[in-house]
Amino acid sequence: MEIKTLTALDFQEIQQLLAAECDSLGAKEAALAAWPLRDAAAVQELLDRTEEAYRLLLDRGGCSFAGLRTIAAAVERAEKEAILAPQECLDIARSLAVYEDIGAYFREAAEDAPKLAATAAEITPLPQLRRLLERVFDERGRIQDSASVQLGRLRAKQARLQERIKREMNSLIQQREVGKVLQEALVTLRNERYVVPVKAEYRYALPGIVHDRSATGQTLYIEPMVSVELNNDLQEAALAEREEIKRILVEITAAVARDAQALLANAAAAAELDLVTARGKLAHNLRAVRAQETAHMIRLEQARHPLLPPATAVPIDVRIGDGYRILVVTGSNTGGKTVALKTTGLLAAMNQAGLFIPAAPGAALPVFENIWVSIGDEQNMAENLSTFSGHMRRIVTIMDASGERDLVLLDELGSGTDPVEGAALAIAVLDYFWERGALAMVTTHYSELKQYVYTHTGMENAHVEFDEKTLTPTYHLHIGIAGNSQALNITRRLGMNEAVLARAEALKQESAFYEMEQVLAELNEKRKEMTRQEEHLQGEIRKAERAHAKWDAERRELAEKKREILEKTRNDARQMKRELRVQAEQIIKDLKKSAKEAAAGSVSAVAETRRRIDDMEIPAGEERAKIPLRKLQAGRQVYVDTLEKIGTIVAVRGKKLQVEVQGMTISVEAKHCRELLPGEAPAAKAAPARRPSRRTPQPSLRTVETSLNIIGERVADAVPQIEAFLDAALLAGLDFVEIIHGKGTGALREGVHEVLRRHAYVKSFAVADAGQGGSGVTVVYFK
């Protein structure tokens, strides 16, 4: 693809945007060299990798390449046995650490990004070389004392010598005779030797070697003779240190050379992954999508020029190749025709460079062999070419080189010459490209061209919209209807004299194409009205959809609430039924106990009670107000919802009440006592019954214990106690109790368990934990 086309489409600025998203210098260089490909399979491979990087960016936050350094030149120097500088070695060490992080990141993401993981697998870990470099160099690139034993010794020796020299010279300058000749009482360095500043007139007062002179000549920097030998020793140690550092660097250079190929492969793989990740980042920044591959059709919806600000860029819809191969765009000047042309070409070039494009999902593009562009002023004074000549020479070049797999973009075809000849030439050029099979997008102002396109089945008109009320373009592109140039309206907005405009309007009406322009204007106005109606209908549909969604959500919420209420009602009913049966069983038990002493009439009373119990149903749950606990006092009449009866409170013990109901005193929890309904008859006091010859004992209430101790009892004696204990616990509403039977031979425990197995309201039982009695205690849980 020729560079002239990409320059006209501003593709270099896309390369700059891509390079800005890269972390490493190698990836930045590759981004600036990125070029649209012609091979469809290669383009799809690039897009597959971009899609993986984009998905990782959204799901995992992307991989960082910030620590990468450019090491290729240093590695190649090492291969040539050129000693590496400490900074080069430090760059290699830092890159090795990043290579390991990159490899680990893409190994973990292999399931989501198999292609990128395969590239990352080309990175070879070099832990031995990394440890060597990190042992020798600190974070600033300075060779550490621990790089070798000899280096550590030499630096320690230098430190001792420096300290000794400073001590000797400080002692010297403290002497009164010496202090008189010094410019300042300090020790400094000149030529890597320790010296003192001496006044020039006392040059011979202090024996030593002159190493430097001040700019004014008033001060000489002299190394006293007392420190010459020590300075010599220090220099020897420094020379030995430099030799040892050189030896270490030679060793490291050799190590880098041994792993040169692996390092270069790592650098290439890391730069490739950095570049692919940058493509994913750019897609995210541009809110771009992957274009689908098509054979010979362009379909762009809500396409935006990637270099225009997203807030101001007007999206356009472009379709070419679906029933027609050539799209002719007309409309006002400065209306966006050229931008539409460049947007289409630039997005096609981006797609073939492996980049996502800023458009709505569903965008589709072919892979073009070439993209040909003629946009702007082709005038060239050096070659004696006018605008028309330059423009036509470019079109001739395109006509000679283009084929059916190409995209041709021509701006203002046929302009710059006589309108009649220009229009005729433009029609002939369109016919040529149609016969060659290329897809083309062309802008023009010629009415003849608009009319010709209407009669050609392989071509289609389009126009950029112009708001005649505000006299400004809207930049929307509409396919199917040609547009007017709006030259007079635009000139009026620019301040043209009204008399001139009136004369121009009159001449325009005499034109052979005036009626066609009027028809186009009417068609465009009708299209605008249809568009407004469509937008209104779409808005109404969206409102209806929102209302339906809200109604559907409320319906689901009501259904869920209904289910929860029914479930709670069923649970409450089951609990109520259990409580009723417990109370009923207690009543029957008490009646049976008293039946032995009662008259024959009492037996029929028992039978009647049994019948009433059998007829018991779950209450309908009539709404009755709860009674605060503080208002539940002896003598107050209440409605007992578990029995559906009205009773009188006899005694209050916390949340447990003794209530007299139809001549029987029962234990009731406070929560089951409710207010009487308005007009509900209070419970009548029972008339004193005739005293029978033998008093029938009433069921007695007693405090319910949570444990029963039957240690030492025989099984036969313990069974009645166990049954009575369980009945009392059930009546009291306990969830679990304990039966203490001891360990012994286990016979009593087995007897207890046999009773529990037969009991209808025992849910489960088990021996207690070791800390609570172990096998000597059984814990019983009720249903």
C-alpha positions in Angstrom: 0.0 0.0 0.0 1.6 3.3 -1.1 2.8 5.8 1.4 1.0 8.7 -0.5 -2.3 7.1 0.3 -1.6 6.6 4.0 -0.2 10.2 4.3 -3.4 11.5 2.7 -5.5 9.5 5.2 -3.3 10.7 8.2 -2.4 7.1 9.0 0.9 8.3 10.6 -1.1 9.9 13.4 -2.7 6.6 14.1 0.8 5.1 14.4 1.7 7.9 16.9 -1.4 7.1 19.0 -0.4 3.4 19.0 3.2 4.2 19.9 2.0 6.3 22.8 0.3 3.2 24.3 3.5 1.1 24.2 5.8 0.9 27.3 9.0 -0.3 25.7 11.2 1.5 23.1 11.2 -1.6 20.9 7.4 -1.7 20.8 7.2 2.0 20.1 9.5 1.6 17.1 7.4 -1.3 15.8 4.2 0.8 16.2 5.7 3.6 14.2 6.5 1.0 11.5 3.1 -0.7 11.6 1.7 -1.0 8.1 -1.6 -2.3 6.6 -1.2 -5.8 5.3 -2.7 -7.2 2.1 -3.0 -10.9 3.1 -6.4 -11.7 4.5 -5.2 -14.5 6.7 -2.4 -12.4 8.2 -4.9 -9.6 8.9 -7.2 -11.9 10.7 -4.2 -13.2 12.8 -3.4 -9.7 13.8 -7.0 -9.0 14.7 -7.3 -12.3 16.7 -4.3 -11.2 18.8 -5.7 -7.7 19.3 -8.9 -9.2 20.5 -7.1 -11.4 23.0 -5.2 -8.4 24.3 -8.4 -6.3 24.5 -10.2 -9.1 26.4 -7.3 -9.4 28.9 -7.3 -5.7 29.4 -11.0 -5.8 30.4 -10.8 -9.0 32.5 -7.4 -8.8 34.1 -6.2 -5.2 33.7 -3.5 -6.0 31.1 0.2 -6.8 31.5 2.8 -4.1 32.4 5.9 -3.8 30.2 7.2 -0.6 32.0 10.5 -2.1 33.1 11.7 -3.3 29.7 14.9 -1.8 28.3 16.4 -1.8 24.8 19.1 -4.5 25.1 19.7 -5.7 21.6 22.7 -3.4 20.9 24.3 -4.3 24.2 23.8 -8.1 23.5 25.3 -7.7 20.0 28.3 -5.9 21.5 28.8 -8.7 24.0 28.8 -11.2 21.2 31.7 -9.2 19.7 33.5 -9.4 23.1 33.2 -5.6 23.7 33.2 -5.1 27.4 29.7 -4.0 28.6 29.2 -0.8 30.6 27.6 -1.1 34.0 24.4 0.7 32.8 24.1 -1.8 29.9 24.4 -4.7 32.4 21.8 -3.1 34.7 19.4 -2.7 31.7 19.8 -6.4 30.9 19.1 -7.3 34.6 15.9 -5.2 34.8 14.7 -6.7 31.5 15.3 -10.2 32.7 13.0 -9.5 35.7 10.3 -8.1 33.4 10.6 -11.1 31.1 9.8 -13.5 34.0 6.8 -11.4 35.0 5.5 -11.3 31.4 5.9 -15.1 31.0 4.0 -15.7 34.3 1.2 -13.3 33.4 0.5 -14.9 30.0 0.8 -18.5 31.3 -2.0 -17.7 33.8 -4.1 -16.2 30.9 -3.4 -19.0 28.5 -7.1 -20.1 28.4 -8.3 -16.7 27.5 -5.4 -15.7 25.2 -3.9 -18.8 23.7 -2.1 -17.0 20.8 -0.5 -14.4 23.1 0.5 -17.2 25.6 2.2 -19.0 22.7 4.3 -15.9 22.0 5.1 -15.6 25.7 6.2 -19.2 25.8 9.1 -18.1 23.5 10.5 -16.2 26.4 13.3 -18.2 28.0 13.9 -17.6 31.8 17.6 -17.0 32.5 17.7 -17.2 36.3 21.5 -17.8 36.6 22.4 -14.8 34.5 19.8 -12.7 36.4 21.3 -13.7 39.8 24.8 -12.9 38.6 23.8 -9.4 37.5 21.8 -8.7 40.6 24.7 -9.9 42.8 27.2 -7.6 41.0 25.1 -4.4 40.5 23.0 -2.4 42.9 19.8 -0.6 41.8 21.9 2.4 40.5 24.2 0.3 38.4 27.1 0.6 40.8 29.3 -2.5 41.2 28.7 -3.8 44.8 31.6 -4.7 47.2 30.2 -8.2 47.3 30.8 -8.7 43.5 34.0 -10.5 44.4 36.1 -11.3 47.5 39.1 -9.4 46.0 37.0 -6.3 45.2 35.7 -6.2 48.8 39.2 -6.4 50.2 40.5 -3.6 47.9 37.7 -1.3 48.8 38.2 -2.0 52.5 41.9 -1.2 52.1 41.1 2.1 50.3 38.8 3.0 53.1 41.5 2.4 55.7 44.1 4.4 53.7 41.7 7.3 53.2 41.0 7.4 56.9 44.7 7.3 57.8 45.5 10.0 55.3 42.8 12.3 56.6 43.9 11.7 60.1 47.6 12.5 59.3 46.7 15.6 57.3 44.2 16.9 59.9 46.9 16.5 62.5 49.3 18.5 60.2 47.0 21.4 59.6 46.3 21.7 63.4 49.9 22.7 63.9 50.3 26.5 64.5 53.2 26.9 62.1 51.3 25.1 59.3 48.0 26.9 60.0 49.7 30.3 59.1 50.5 29.2 55.6 47.1 27.7 54.7 44.4 29.5 52.9 41.8 27.4 54.7 42.2 24.6 57.3 40.8 21.8 55.2 41.7 18.7 53.3 40.6 18.3 49.7 41.2 16.2 46.5 43.1 17.1 43.4 44.0 14.5 40.7 42.7 11.8 43.1 45.3 12.8 45.8 44.6 14.5 49.1 46.0 18.0 49.3 45.8 21.2 51.4 45.3 24.8 50.1 48.5 26.9 50.7 48.9 30.6 50.2 51.1 31.2 47.2 53.6 33.4 49.1 54.3 30.5 51.5 55.0 28.0 48.7 58.2 26.8 50.2 57.1 26.9 53.8 55.3 23.5 53.5 57.4 20.8 51.7 55.3 18.8 49.2 54.1 18.3 45.7 52.0 21.0 43.9 49.0 19.5 42.1 46.9 22.5 41.2 46.5 26.3 41.4 43.4 28.4 42.0 42.0 30.6 39.2 43.4 33.7 40.9 46.8 32.2 41.5 46.6 33.0 45.2 46.3 29.4 46.3 48.4 26.3 45.6 47.0 22.8 46.3 50.0 21.0 47.8 50.3 17.3 48.8 52.5 17.4 52.0 55.5 15.0 51.9 54.1 13.3 55.1 51.2 11.9 53.0 52.9 11.1 49.7 53.6 7.5 50.5 50.1 7.0 51.9 48.6 8.6 48.7 50.8 6.3 46.6 49.4 3.3 48.4 45.8 4.6 47.9 46.5 5.0 44.2 47.8 1.5 43.9 44.7 0.2 45.6 42.5 2.2 43.3 44.3 0.9 40.2 43.9 -2.7 41.6 40.2 -2.0 42.1 39.8 -0.8 38.5 41.5 -3.9 37.3 39.2 -6.1 39.4 36.1 -4.3 38.1 37.3 -4.8 34.5 37.8 -8.5 35.2 34.2 -8.7 36.6 32.8 -6.9 33.6 34.7 -9.2 31.2 33.2 -12.2 33.1 29.7 -10.7 32.9 30.1 -9.8 29.2 31.0 -13.4 28.5 28.0 -14.6 30.4 25.7 -12.3 28.4 27.3 -13.5 25.2 26.6 -17.1 26.1 22.9 -16.3 26.4 22.8 -13.8 23.6 20.3 -15.7 21.3 17.9 -16.3 24.2 18.1 -12.6 25.2 17.4 -11.4 21.7 14.5 -13.8 21.3 13.1 -12.7 24.7 13.4 -9.0 23.7 11.6 -9.7 20.4 8.8 -11.6 22.1 8.3 -9.0 24.8 8.2 -6.2 22.2 5.6 -8.1 20.2 3.4 -8.6 23.3 3.9 -5.0 24.3 2.7 -3.9 20.8 -0.3 -6.2 20.8 -1.3 -5.0 24.2 -1.0 -1.4 22.9 -3.4 -2.3 20.2 -5.8 -3.5 22.8 -5.4 -0.3 24.8 -6.0 1.8 21.7 -9.2 -0.1 21.0 -10.4 0.6 24.5 -9.5 4.3 24.3 -11.3 4.7 20.9 -14.3 2.7 22.0 -13.5 0.6 19.0 -14.8 -2.8 17.7 -13.4 -5.6 15.6 -14.6 -5.4 12.0 -16.0 -8.6 10.5 -14.3 -9.8 7.3 -16.4 -9.6 4.1 -15.5 -10.5 0.5 -16.4 -7.3 -1.3 -18.6 -5.1 0.9 -18.1 -2.1 3.3 -20.7 -1.8 6.1 -20.0 0.8 8.7 -22.5 2.0 11.2 -21.9 4.9 13.6 -18.4 5.2 12.3 -16.3 8.0 13.8 -13.0 9.5 12.5 -10.5 8.3 15.2 -8.5 11.6 15.1 -11.6 13.9 15.8 -12.7 14.6 19.4 -15.3 11.9 20.4 -17.5 14.6 21.8 -17.8 16.5 18.6 -17.3 13.8 15.9 -20.5 13.1 14.1 -20.9 9.3 13.4 -21.7 8.3 9.9 -23.2 5.2 8.2 -21.4 3.9 5.1 -22.5 1.0 2.9 -20.7 0.1 -0.4 -20.9 -3.2 -2.2 -24.4 -4.2 -1.2 -26.2 -3.8 -4.6 -23.9 -1.1 -5.8 -20.1 -0.7 -5.9 -19.8 3.1 -6.3 -21.2 5.7 -3.9 -21.3 9.3 -5.0 -21.5 11.8 -2.2 -22.9 15.3 -2.8 -23.9 18.2 -0.6 -22.7 21.5 0.7 -19.2 22.8 0.9 -17.6 22.2 4.4 -20.4 19.8 5.0 -18.2 16.8 5.8 -17.9 15.0 2.4 -14.1 14.8 2.6 -14.3 13.7 6.2 -16.6 10.9 5.3 -14.2 9.9 2.5 -11.2 9.9 4.8 -13.0 8.1 7.6 -13.9 5.3 5.3 -10.3 4.9 4.0 -8.6 5.4 7.4 -10.8 2.7 9.1 -10.0 0.3 6.2 -6.3 0.9 6.7 -6.6 0.5 10.5 -8.4 -2.8 10.1 -5.6 -4.1 7.8 -3.0 -3.1 10.4 -4.7 -5.3 13.0 -6.5 -2.4 14.8 -10.1 -2.2 16.0 -12.1 0.6 14.4 -14.4 3.2 16.1 -17.8 2.1 14.9 -20.9 0.2 16.1 -20.7 -3.6 16.5 -21.4 -5.4 13.3 -19.0 -3.3 11.2 -17.7 -5.2 8.2 -14.7 -4.5 5.9 -12.9 -6.5 3.1 -9.1 -6.8 3.0 -8.2 -4.6 0.1 -5.2 -5.2 -2.1 -4.7 -1.4 -2.3 -6.4 1.8 -1.1 -6.2 4.6 -3.7 -6.8 8.2 -2.6 -7.0 11.5 -4.4 -7.8 14.2 -1.9 -6.9 17.8 -1.8 -5.0 20.2 -4.0 -2.7 18.3 -6.4 -1.3 21.5 -7.8 2.5 21.4 -8.3 4.3 24.6 -9.4 7.6 22.9 -9.9 6.1 20.5 -12.4 3.9 23.2 -14.0 0.8 21.4 -13.0 -2.5 23.2 -12.3 -5.0 21.9 -9.8 -7.0 20.1 -12.5 -3.8 18.7 -14.1 -2.4 17.5 -10.9 -5.7 16.0 -9.9 -6.2 14.2 -13.2 -2.6 12.9 -13.3 -3.3 11.3 -9.9 -6.5 9.8 -11.2 -4.7 8.4 -14.3 -2.2 6.7 -12.0 -5.0 5.2 -10.0 -6.9 4.0 -13.1 -3.8 2.3 -14.4 -3.0 0.4 -11.2 -6.4 -0.3 -9.5 -8.2 -3.6 -9.7 -11.3 -5.3 -8.3 -9.8 -5.9 -4.9 -9.1 -2.2 -4.4 -10.8 0.7 -2.7 -10.8 4.0 -4.6 -11.5 7.3 -2.9 -11.8 10.4 -5.1 -12.5 13.9 -3.8 -14.3 16.4 -6.1 -14.0 14.3 -9.2 -13.8 16.4 -12.4 -13.5 19.8 -10.6 -11.1 22.6 -11.7 -12.2 22.8 -15.3 -15.2 23.6 -17.5 -18.3 22.2 -15.7 -19.7 20.5 -18.8 -16.4 18.8 -19.7 -15.6 18.1 -16.1 -19.0 16.4 -15.6 -18.6 14.3 -18.7 -15.1 13.3 -17.7 -16.3 12.4 -14.2 -19.1 10.1 -15.6 -16.6 8.3 -17.9 -14.2 7.8 -14.9 -17.0 6.3 -12.8 -17.9 3.9 -15.6 -14.3 2.9 -15.9 -14.0 2.0 -12.2 -17.3 0.2 -12.2 -16.2 -2.0 -15.1 -12.9 -2.7 -13.3 -14.9 -4.0 -10.3 -13.4 -1.8 -7.6 -15.3 -0.3 -4.7 -15.3 3.5 -4.9 -16.5 6.5 -2.9 -16.5 9.8 -4.8 -17.5 13.3 -3.9 -18.8 15.8 -6.4 -20.9 19.0 -7.0 -22.0 18.2 -10.5 -25.8 17.8 -11.0 -25.1 15.8 -14.2 -23.3 13.2 -12.1 -26.2 13.0 -9.6 -28.7 12.4 -12.5 -26.4 9.8 -14.1 -26.1 7.9 -10.8 -29.8 7.7 -10.5 -30.0 5.8 -13.8 -27.1 3.4 -13.1 -28.0 0.3 -11.1 -24.4 -0.2 -9.9 -24.1 3.2 -8.4 -25.8 5.1 -5.6 -26.2 8.7 -4.5 -25.6 10.0 -1.0 -25.5 13.4 0.6 -24.3 15.2 3.7 -27.1 16.9 5.5 -27.5 20.7 5.6 -29.7 22.6 8.0 -31.4 25.3 5.9 -32.8 27.0 9.0 -29.4 27.6 10.7 -27.5 27.6 7.3 -25.0 25.2 8.8 -24.0 21.6 7.9 -25.0 18.7 10.3 -22.3 16.3 8.9 -24.8 13.4 8.8 -24.4 11.2 5.7 -27.6 9.9 4.1 -27.5 7.2 1.4 -30.1 7.0 -1.3 -30.7 10.7 -2.2 -28.4 13.3 -3.7 -27.9 16.6 -2.1 -27.7 20.2 -3.1 -24.4 22.2 -3.0 -26.1 25.0 -0.9 -23.6 27.5 -2.5 -26.0 30.4 -2.3 -27.0 29.7 1.3 -23.5 29.3 2.5 -22.5 32.5 0.6 -25.4 34.3 2.4 -24.1 33.1 5.7 -20.7 34.5 4.8 -22.2 38.0 4.2 -22.7 38.2 0.4 -24.6 41.2 -0.9 -28.4 40.4 -1.1 -28.7 41.9 -4.6 -26.0 39.6 -5.9 -27.6 36.6 -4.3 -31.0 37.5 -5.8 -29.4 37.8 -9.3 -27.7 34.4 -8.7 -31.0 32.8 -7.6 -32.7 34.1 -10.8 -30.0 32.7 -13.0 -30.1 29.4 -11.1 -33.8 29.0 -11.9 -33.0 29.3 -15.6 -30.7 26.3 -15.3 -31.7 23.0 -17.0 -31.2 21.2 -13.7 -33.2 23.6 -11.5 -36.3 21.4 -11.4 -34.1 18.4 -10.4 -32.6 20.5 -7.6 -36.1 21.4 -6.4 -37.1 17.7 -6.5 -34.0 16.8 -4.5 -34.8 19.5 -2.0 -38.3 18.2 -1.6 -37.1 14.6 -1.3 -34.6 15.6 1.4 -37.3 17.5 3.3 -39.6 14.5 3.2 -36.7 12.3 4.3 -36.0 14.6 7.2 -39.7 14.4 8.2 -39.7 10.6 7.9 -36.5 10.5 10.0 -38.1 12.7 12.7 -41.2 10.4 12.7 -39.0 7.4 12.9 -37.0 8.8 15.8 -40.3 9.7 17.6 -41.7 6.2 17.0 -38.4 4.7 18.2 -38.6 6.8 21.3 -42.2 5.6 21.9 -41.1 2.0 21.4 -38.3 2.5 23.9 -40.7 4.0 26.4 -43.1 1.1 26.0 -40.2 -1.3 26.4 -39.1 0.4 29.6 -42.7 0.3 30.9 -43.1 -3.3 30.0 -39.8 -4.1 31.7 -40.9 -2.2 34.8 -44.2 -4.0 34.8 -42.6 -7.4 34.3 -40.2 -6.7 37.2 -43.0 -5.7 39.5 -45.0 -8.8 38.5 -42.0 -11.0 39.3 -41.5 -9.2 42.6 -45.2 -9.7 43.5 -44.9 -13.4 42.6 -41.9 -13.7 44.7 -43.6 -12.0 47.7 -46.6 -14.2 47.2 -44.4 -17.3 47.3 -42.7 -16.0 50.4 -46.0 -15.3 52.2 -47.4 -18.7 51.3 -44.3 -20.4 52.5 -44.4 -18.5 55.7 -48.1 -19.3 56.1 -47.4 -23.0 55.6 -44.6 -22.9 58.1 -46.7 -21.1 60.7 -49.6 -23.5 60.1 -47.3 -26.5 60.7 -46.0 -25.0 63.9 -49.5 -24.1 65.0 -50.6 -27.6 64.4 -47.8 -29.1 66.4 -48.6 -26.9 69.3 -52.3 -27.8 69.1 -51.5 -31.5 69.1 -49.2 -31.1 72.1 -51.8 -29.3 74.1 -54.5 -31.7 73.0 -52.4 -34.7 74.0 -51.9 -33.1 77.4 -55.6 -32.5 77.8 -56.4 -36.1 76.8 -53.7 -37.4 79.2 -55.1 -35.4 82.1 -58.7 -36.5 81.3 -57.7 -40.2 81.0 -55.9 -39.9 84.4 -59.0 -38.4 86.0 -61.4 -40.9 84.3 -60.5 -43.6 86.8 -62.1 -41.5 89.5 -64.8 -39.8 87.5 -68.4 -40.8 87.0 -69.5 -42.6 83.9 -70.5 -39.3 82.4 -66.8 -38.3 82.4 -66.0 -41.1 80.0 -68.4 -39.6 77.5 -66.7 -36.2 78.1 -63.4 -37.8 77.1 -65.0 -39.1 74.0 -66.4 -35.7 73.2 -63.0 -34.1 73.8 -61.4 -36.6 71.4 -64.0 -35.8 68.8 -63.4 -32.1 69.1 -59.6 -32.7 68.8 -60.1 -34.7 65.7 -62.2 -31.9 64.2 -59.5 -29.3 64.9 -58.3 -27.4 61.8 -55.5 -25.0 61.2 -56.7 -21.4 62.0 -57.6 -19.2 59.1 -55.4 -16.5 60.5 -58.0 -13.8 61.3 -56.3 -10.4 61.9 -56.2 -9.7 65.6 -54.0 -7.1 67.3 -51.1 -8.3 69.5 -51.2 -7.5 73.2 -48.1 -5.9 74.7 -46.6 -8.1 77.4 -47.0 -5.4 80.1 -50.8 -5.4 79.5 -51.2 -9.1 80.0 -52.5 -9.3 83.6 -54.5 -11.8 85.6 -58.2 -11.5 85.0 -57.9 -10.1 81.5 -59.8 -12.0 78.7 -57.8 -12.9 75.7 -58.2 -14.8 72.4 -55.9 -17.9 72.3 -55.1 -18.2 68.6 -53.7 -21.8 68.9 -57.2 -23.0 70.2 -59.4 -20.4 68.6 -61.0 -19.9 72.0 -61.5 -17.0 74.4 -60.0 -17.5 77.8 -59.2 -15.7 81.0 -55.7 -15.1 82.3 -55.2 -16.8 85.6 -51.5 -16.1 86.2 -48.5 -14.4 84.4 -45.0 -15.9 84.7 -42.7 -14.0 82.3 -43.8 -14.9 78.8 -45.8 -17.9 80.0 -49.4 -17.4 81.0 -51.9 -19.7 82.7 -55.2 -19.2 80.9 -58.6 -20.8 81.9 -60.4 -21.9 78.7 -63.8 -23.7 79.0 -63.1 -24.9 82.6 -59.5 -26.0 81.9 -56.3 -24.2 82.9 -53.6 -24.4 80.3 -50.1 -23.0 79.7 -49.9 -20.5 76.8 -47.1 -18.4 75.4 -47.8 -14.6 75.5 -47.4 -14.4 71.7 -50.5 -16.5 71.2 -52.7 -14.2 73.2 -54.6 -11.6 71.1 -57.1 -8.8 71.5 -60.9 -9.6 71.2 -62.5 -8.4 68.1 -65.0 -5.5 68.4 -68.4 -6.9 69.4 -67.0 -10.3 70.3 -68.8 -11.8 73.3 -66.5 -12.3 76.3 -66.2 -15.8 77.7 -69.1 -16.4 80.1 -68.1 -17.6 83.6 -69.1 -21.2 84.0 -71.9 -21.8 86.5 -70.8 -23.8 89.5 -71.2 -27.4 88.7 -72.8 -29.9 91.0 -70.1 -31.4 93.2 -69.8 -35.1 92.3 -69.3 -37.6 95.0 -65.7 -37.7 94.0 -63.9 -34.5 92.8 -62.4 -34.7 89.3 -58.9 -33.4 89.5 -58.0 -30.6 87.2 -54.8 -30.7 85.2 -52.1 -29.1 87.3 -49.5 -26.7 86.1 -45.9 -27.0 87.2 -42.5 -25.7 86.4 -40.9 -27.5 83.5 -37.3 -28.7 84.0 -34.9 -29.1 81.0 -33.3 -32.2 82.4 -34.5 -35.5 84.1 -32.2 -37.5 86.4 -33.1 -41.2 86.5 -29.8 -42.6 87.6 -30.4 -45.8 89.8 -34.0 -46.3 88.5 -35.1 -49.6 86.9 -36.2 -49.4 83.2 -39.9 -50.2 84.1 -40.0 -47.5 86.8 -38.2 -44.9 84.6 -40.5 -45.2 81.5 -43.5 -43.3 83.1 -41.2 -40.6 84.4 -39.6 -40.2 80.9 -43.0 -40.0 79.2 -44.3 -37.4 81.6 -41.1 -35.4 81.3 -41.3 -35.4 77.5 -44.9 -34.4 77.5 -44.2 -31.5 79.9 -41.3 -30.3 77.8 -43.4 -30.4 74.6 -46.2 -28.5 76.4 -43.7 -25.8 77.5 -42.4 -25.4 73.9 -38.8 -26.5 74.6 -36.6 -27.4 71.6 -34.5 -30.0 73.4 -34.0 -31.6 76.9 -31.5 -33.9 78.6 -32.1 -37.3 80.2 -29.4 -38.2 82.8 -29.3 -42.0 83.1 -25.6 -42.7 83.9 -23.3 -45.2 82.2 -23.5 -48.4 84.3 -24.2 -51.5 82.2 -26.0 -49.5 79.6 -29.4 -51.2 80.1 -31.1 -48.1 81.4 -29.6 -46.0 78.5 -31.0 -48.6 76.0 -34.4 -48.5 77.7 -34.4 -44.7 77.4 -33.5 -44.8 73.7 -36.3 -47.4 73.1 -38.8 -45.0 74.6 -37.5 -42.1 72.5 -37.7 -44.2 69.3 -41.4 -44.8 69.8 -42.2 -41.2 70.7 -44.1 -39.4 68.0 -42.7 -35.9 68.6 -39.0 -36.8 69.1 -37.1 -35.6 66.1 -33.7 -37.1 67.1 -31.5 -38.0 70.1 -27.8 -38.6 70.7 -25.4 -39.1 73.6 -24.0 -35.8 74.9 -20.4 -34.5 74.3 -17.7 -35.7 76.6 -17.7 -32.4 78.5 -21.5 -32.7 79.1 -21.6 -36.2 80.5 -20.8 -38.3 77.5 -22.6 -41.6 77.2 -24.2 -41.1 80.6 -26.5 -38.3 79.2 -28.9 -38.4 76.2 -29.9 -35.1 74.5 -33.4 -35.2 73.0 -34.5 -32.8 70.1 -38.2 -32.2 69.4 -39.9 -31.8 66.0 
